[in-house]
Amino acid sequence: MDYETWIARERRIRQRILTNSPLFVHKRYRVCRHCAELCLCHEARCPNCDGSAIEEQPLADGEVFAAARYRCRFRFDHLAGKEP
């Protein structure tokens, strides 16, 4: 699967999780300090840059739906043992 097809599906899934979870009723989200990627609550490392500097930040709804907040490049490059 190519990256563009995969990330389009991944963005829809991640947005749905973030906007429907009771954990995010206060509109505070986990954001990577290095690359500004939105992270899910169970992710200890950023799916985009593999950094561990994740902190909670308040975000407007528009930011949660911004495609640029979901890149997951590191995760895609390492799916099923694939090397970058």
Secondary structure, DSSP 8 states (H G I E B T S, - for coil): --HHHHHHHHHHHHHHHHHH-GGGTT-EEEEETTT--EE-TT-SS-TTT----EEEEE--HHHHT-GGG---HHHHHTGGG---
